[in-house]
Amino acid sequence: MNSGTGHDPSGAEASDAPLDFVRAIVRDDVRSGKHGGRVHTRFPPAPTGFMHLGHAKAICVDFGIAEEFGGKCNLRLDDTDPGNEKQEYVDALQEDVRWLGYDWDDRLYYASDYFEQLYRWAQDLIRKGKAYVDEQDVATIRAQRGTVLEAGTASPFRDRSVEENLDRFELMKNGAFDEGAAVLRAKIDMASPNMHLRDPVMYRIKKIPHNRTGNTWCIYPTYDWAHGQSDAIEGITHSLCSLEFEIHRPLYDWYLEQIGDVHRPRHIEFARLNVTHTVTQKRKLRALVERGHVDGWDDPRMPTLRGMRRRGFTAKAIRDFCARVGVAKYNSLHEFELLEFSLREHLNQVASRRMAVLDPLRLVIEDWPVGVVDEVEAVNNPEDASAGTRRVAFSRELYIERDDFEVDAPKKFFRLAPGREVRLRYGYLVTCTGYETDESGRVTLVPPSHDPSSRGGNAIDGPKVKGTIHWVSAEHAIDATLRLYDHLFSVRDPAELEDDDDGGTGEAWEKGLNPKSLQVLHGAKLERALLEARPEEPLQFERKGYFVLDGKDSQPGALVFNRSVALRDSWAKEVAKGGA
């Protein structure tokens, strides 16, 4: 895969074209011969949940930069938190990376691969007087850290002897302490203005079987202790992280300095991906699932890659969106509509066109012979001639969209109305001669006449019409349920809703949830070709949007289609006019 940034694959003669700041740093390192001119990155997710849109950006950056500079990218799972990790997440992480279009070849690693080495390095820090066992509870340790304005308070265990600390650490490893009874802390500076340097915890006790190491360990390294050292072990040249880890960088560097003769990666932080009308914090995503606001991690409204894939987002669209957003030094909020624009742009090129009527109204052509079925030729994709055409059954009784008919139509209504003529797409011109209603006055039937010479729109003579509407043959239609989606949150930035606004009774950000984020339509009528639809196959329901078959909920005779995105792109038009 090539991102089109203009880099020579070897990385030796990288382009001078404008680059984002991360790629500029990598280019300069390659040119200067730093790390021997190598580029070796890694993508290090924790298998404690499913990946989301923010992870997609990190994947594109980590794998993309390695690819552009002829380097390598490892997939390393940060499995240091047993109890919150599942094999299901491990498998999903790998599948999602591959789905996005990237591969790690034979470089799949786990932080747990390095548990023994990390333990030995921790012993070395104890021997150097740089780490100690603290037998205070977590709440006390947290309180002693101080504030951004006040220095922390030293632990009463801070000045233990090296021998005692080594012994107590060994006891921790052997299970002699209960959970929460002791931790290993680095001895740095309790007065540091960087809170992360105030004797941070390196190991904590968790007597929970690990997914890969079983019961071998009951002490586990914290992320800060495992992260930088794992990079060093793997020979990572550029450790790319999002901005929230910038304040951790001095701690990573301190650990590597204390270890001594070890490879030193270059840490670079870039802005995380924040998108309007959604959240990507794992804690909040889990709350959405557990509190029943959505139907699981793969709900099509969720920003998880599982949910987006089920909704019909394509890997290319997500990669294009990440490229459009770019890599910046400062966090900002990006429009969800830009993501939809990227999807719509791709689907327009690849989606097969089909006809579907969402809100059916019966149309019976009065002068059409009873029992006669014509097969008209319909284009599969006007953007791709190789997609060819298909035959669609046209009969006396059809379904059209209810809003394609008006009894008292205004002058600029170019669809069907009494005395007006429209074209039935790929079929014939029809003229409305009347209509029928039920007792409430609701239109139940439209009985037009047709022009036999107008088949397929190829009539040489005859009136020109401004309106063309889609339809489905009633005899050949299939029933389906359609799901239409809107923003998960009605507020533009859910982060602006502070968590403490509700007096502790719940999560304030949940108040921003959109009660109309899902609309379910039953009884839609679809052309018969959609019986052959496959999950993740992009489809355009003409005039109604892009849809995809829901592979999870569809059953034979009970098909469910999710709308990926609407056809109308009002946001792009506003941008073009300078209105957004």
N, C-alpha and C positions, 0 to 999 in steps of 0.2 A: 504494500500500500504506500502511496506517495501523497503527502499532504500538499504538494505544490508550492513549497516555500522557496524553492530554488537552490537547495543544497546539493552539492555533489555527493553521491552515495559514499564515497571514501572519506568524506569529511576533511580531506587535506586541503582542498581548494574551495572552501565554502563560499557561497555567493556573498557579494556586498550589498545585495538587495536589502531593503528595510526589514528588520527582524524584531520580534518582541524581545524584551530584555533578557529573558532566560536563554533563548537561542543565541543571542548576541554573546552572552557569557560563555556558552558552550563553544561557539565558533572561535572566540578568542583563545580559549584554553586549548582547543585542538591546534590552532595555528602556532601557539607558543610551545607546544610539545608537553604541556602539563599532563601528568598521568601517562606519559609516553604517547600522547595523542589519542588515547583511548576515550571512548564514550560508553559508559556502562551505567544504566539507570535501573531502577526497580519500582514496582508498584506493590505497596505493602499493606493491603487491607486487613482488618481484623474480622475473622469469621464469626461475628456476633449478630449478624443480620444480613438482609439482602442489600445489594448495592443500589445506589440511587444516581440521580442525574449529576450530582457533584462528583461522585466517583468516576462517572463517564469522562468528565473533563480531565481528571487526574490520569486516567488511563490514556487518553489521547495525548496528553503532554508527556508522560513517562515513556510510553511505547513509541509515540510519534517522533520525539526528539532522538531517541536511540536509532530509529530506522532512518531518519533523515541524515544522520551523521555516520551511517555505516557501523553503528555500534550494537550493543545488546541491551535487552531489558529483562530482568528477572521478575517472576511473580513470586512474592514471598508473603505467606500468610502469617500475620502477627498473632499467633495462637498462645497468648500469655494469660488468658482469662478463662480458665476452665469453669464450667457451670453456666456460662453465657454463650459458649461456642457449641455449634452443632455440625455434624457431618453434612446435613442438608445445606447449610450455609457454605461450607467448603466446596461442595460440588457446584452450587449455584454461582459462586464467584468465578470459578474456572469457566463455566459455560457462558457467563455473561461477557467475560473478556473476549472469548473466542467469537461470540455473536457480534461484538462490536467490530471485529475484523482484525484482531491482534493475536499473536501467539508468542509463547515464551520458549518454544522448542523444548529442550531438556532441562531448563532452568527453573524448575518449580521447587521452592524452598519453604521452610517453616522456621519461625523463631525457635520452636522447640528443638530443631536440629542442633541448636547452639546452647542448650541448657547447661551441659557439662562445662563448656568453655566459659560461659558467663559466670557460673558458680566459682570456677577457679580464679577468674579475674576479680570477683568480689572478695575472695580470700586474700588476693594480692593487695587490694585496697585496704583491707583490715590490717595487714602486716605493715603497710606504709602509714598507718595511723589516719587513714582517710575515710574510714567507715566504722560504724559501731552498731551493736544490737541495742535497740531501745525497747524496754518492756512496759512502756506506757500504752494505754488504750488509744485508739485512733482519734477520739474526740479530744483528748488531752493534747495529743501531738498537734492537732489542727489548731487548737486554741493558742498553743505556744508559738505558732508561726508568726504572730503579730499581724500588722496591717501594712498597707502601702505607706502609711505615715509613721508607724511605730515598728521598731526592731523586734525581732522574735526573742523568745526566752530559751536559753539552752536547756536541753534535757539533763536530768540528774544522772543519766547513764552515759553522757557524752564523753566523759574522761575515763572510762574503763580502760584497763590494760589491753594490749594487743592479744595476749594469751587468753584472757577471759572472753573477749569478743569472738575470737576464733572458736573457742569451746562452745559458747552460747549459739553461735551461728551453726555449728555442727549439730547441736541439739535441735535447733529449728528444722534443719534438713531431715533429721531422723524422726521427727514427729513428736518430740518431747513436750512441745508447747501446744496449747489449744489455739484455735483460730482467733486472731485478734490479740493474742497475749504478747506478741513480740513482732518487731519488724527490723530489717536491716536498713540503716540510713547512711547516706554519704555525709561526711563531716566537711562542710564547706564554710558557710558564713551566715550566721543567724541574723546579721544586720544588713545583709545584701539588699539593695533596692529591688533586685529581681527576686520575687518570692520563690521562684523555682530553684534558687540556689540556697535556700534556707534549710539545709540538711534534708534534702528530699529522700523519700522512701525508695529503696532499691528492690527489696524483697518483702513480700507479705505471705502469710500462711493461708493456704486454702486446701483443706483436706477433702478434695473432690477429684475423682478420677479424671485424668486428662484424655482427650480424644485420641491422642497419638502415643503418649508415654504411659498411659494407665496410672498405676499407683507408685511409679518410680519416684515421683517428686511430690512433696506437699508444700514446698515453697516455690513461688513463681515470681519472675522478674517483672517489674513495672515496665510500661511502655518506654519511658525515658531511658531506663537502663538497657533494655534490649535493642532499642531502635538503632542508635548510632553504632553500637558494637556489631550488630548484624550486618549493617552496611560495610563496616570495616572488614569483616570476615569474608564477605562476598566480593570485595574489591570494587565496590561501587565508586564511580568517579564523581557523579553528580546526584546528590540526594535531594530530590525535588519534593517539596511539601507545600501545603497551603499556609496562608499567613498566620493562622492561629498557633502554628508551631514556631514562629519566629522567636518568641520569647524563650522557647526551650533550647534554642541553638547554643547559648553559652554553656548550658548544662551538658549537651552532647559533647561539645569541645572539651569541657573540663574532664569528663570521663575518659576520653581518648588520650588526653594529656597525662592523666594519672596512670593509665595502663602502660603508656610508654611506646615501645617499638611496635607500632601497628599502623596499618594503612589509614590515611585520613581522607575521607570523602569531602567534597565541597557541598555545603548545604545552601540551597537557594529556595526561598519561599515566594509563592505567587498567590494572587487573589483567588479565594474559593469561588465557586459558582453559586450565586444567589439569584433566584428567579422569582418574578412576581407571582402572587396568588398561590404560593405553595411553601412548604417547609422541607428541609432536607436533614435536619438534626435527627439522628437515629432515635433519640429518646422520644421525640415528638411523633415520629413515624410509628414507633411501637405503641405509643398511647392511642393513636388513631385506630390501630388494629385492635388493641385490647379493649378499648371502650366502645367498639362497634360502630365507629363513624364511617368505616370502610369495610369492605368484605375481604379482608386479608391483605397480605403484603403485595399480592399481584392484582389488586383491584385496579382497573384501568384509570382511575383518578389519581392513583399514587404516583409520585415521581420516582419510584423504584424502576430499575430497568425491566424487571419482571412485569410490572404493571403497564409500563409504556409499550413494551413489546406486545402485550395482550391487546392493548388499545389500537395497535397498528402502526406505532412509530417504527421507522426503519433505522437500522444501524447507520446508514449513510446520512440520514437526516440529522441524527444526533451528533455525528462527527462534524457535519457541516455547521451545525449550530455552535458547537464548541470552537470551531475555527473562526466563525464570525464574531463570537464573543471575545476571542483572543486571550492572551496571557498578560495580565497587568500587575502592577505593584500594590494597587489599592482596591479594596473591596467595593463593589458597586452592585446595584440591583438591575438585572436584565429582564426585558419584557418576555413573558411567556409567549406573546404573539410572534416574537422573532423565532422561537422554537417551532411554532405552528407554521410560520412562513417557510422555514427550512424543510419541514415535512411536506407541505403542500407542493413545494417546488419539485421535490423528488417524486412524489406520488403522481403528479401530473405527467411525468415522463413514463412511468412504469405501470400504472394502474390500469387494469382492464375495465372498460366501460360496460355497465349493465343498467337495466331499467328496474326501478323499484318505486312503488307508490306507498307512501307512508300513511296517508289519511285517505282511504279509498272512497271514491264516488263512482257509482255505476254509470256507464255510458253505453247505450245500446243503439247501434247504427240501424235506423229504420229500414233503409233500402239495401241492406246487406243480406245476401241470401242465407237463410237458416242452414246451419250445418257446414257451411263452406269455411275453410281455413286457408289463409294465404300465408306464405312464409316470405317475409321481407328481409332484405340484407342490411345488417347493422355493423357499423365499424367498431372494432374492439379497442382501438386506441389511435386517435387522430395524430398523436405525437410519434407514433411508431408504426410505419407502414408494414413492417414485417409481422406485426401482430395479427394482420388479416381481418377477416370479417366473420360473422356468424349469422345463422338463419333464426329469425324470431317469429313465432306464430302470431298472426293477426286474425282476429275473428270478429263476429258480429257484436259480442258483448265484451267490453273492456272495462278496466279501471283507470281513472285519472285522479290526480290530486284534487281534493276538495277545494283548495284555494286557487285552483286553475279555472274555476267557474264562478262567475258573479251574476246574480240576477239583475242588479242595477249597477252595471259596471261604469266607472268613470271613463272619460274619453281616452286617457292614456293607458287603459287596461288592455293589453294586447294578447289576452288569452281568451278563453271561451265565454261567451255571453249570448243571450237571445239575439238572433239575427246576425251574429258575427261568425267569421270563419277563421280557423287555425289549422296548422299542420300537425298531425300526429307523427311524431319523429320517426323517420325511416318509412312511414306508411303513407297515409292519404290526407287530403284536405277534407275537413268536415265543417258543416255549417249547423249551428244550433237552431233547431226549429221549435223548441219549447223545453219544458222541464216539469218534473213532478215533485210534490212535497208530501211530508207526513202531516199529522194533525197539528204538530207544533210549528209548522211552516219550514221545517228543515228540508232542504233539497235532497231527494233520495234517488233521482234518476234524471239523466239528460239523454234525450233521444234525437241525435243529429242525423243529417243526411250526409252522404259522402260523394266525392268527385272521383269516379273510377279512373279517369285519365291522369290523375295526379300521383299515382303510385310511386313511392320512393323519392318524390320531389323532382321527377324528371319531366314533368309536363312542359311542353314548349309554349303552349298558349294557356291562357287562363289567368285568373287574378293573382296578384302578388299579395302575400300575407305577411304580417309582421310577427305573428306569434307562432311558436313551435312548442308543443308540450309533450311530455313523455307519457307512457301508458303501459299497461300490462294486460295481456289477454286473460279474461276471467276464467276461461276453460282450462288454461294452461298455467295459471298462477300457482305459486307456492306460498304458504303462510309462513311468517317469521316474526320474531320479536326483535325490535331494534332498541338499542340503548344510545341515547344522545347525552353527551357530557359537556359540562361547563366547568369553570374554574372550581377547584376544591375549596378555595377560600374566596369569599366575596371581597375581602379587603386586599389592597394591592400589596401591602407588606405586613404579613402576620407577625413579624418580629417586633413591630411597633406596639403590639399588645403585650404589656408587661405581665409577667407571671404572678406578681404579688397584688394585682389590682382586685382580685376576687376574695381577698381576706383569707386565703388558704383553703377555700372550699373546693378548688378545682384549678384548671389551667385556663388562664385568661385568654390565651391565644386561640383556644377552641371556640371562643365566642365569634371569631371571624369566619367560621366554617360556613360555606354556602349551602343553604338548605335545598337549593335547586341545582346542585352539581350533577344530578343524575335524573334523566327523564326516560321512562320506559314506555315504548309504544308497542302495543299488542295488535295483531291483526293486519300488519303490513302485507302488501301483495308484491311478490317479486317474480321476475321472469324466471323461467324454468332452468336456465343455464346455471343459476346460482346453487342448484343442487350439487354441482361439482366444485363448489368453492372449497378452498383448503385454508386451515388456520395460517395466519400471517401472509396470506396472498393479498396484495393490495388491490382494492376494487373501488371504482368510482360509481356510485349510484347517480346517474345523470341528473344534474340540477339540484342534487340533495347533499352531496358531500362524499368524502372518502370513508369507506367502511372496511371492516375485516371480520371474518367469521370467528366467533369466540369458540376456540377449541376446547375450553374447559366446560362450558355450560351447554353447548349445543348437543342435541341428541337427534337420531334419525326421526324425521317428522316433526321436530321441534327445534328449528334452527334459531340461533341468536347471533345477531351481527352488532358489533360495536362501531360507532362512528369515530373515526380517528380525528378528523378535522373537517370543518365546513368548507364549502367551495369558496365562499366570499372572503376576501382578504382586505378588509377595510383598514386594518392597521398599516399595511404596506402602502395603501393609497394615501393615508394621512402623512406617512413619512415622506412620500414623494412630493407632497404638497408643502412639506415643512411644518405640518401640524402636530408632529409627535417627536 
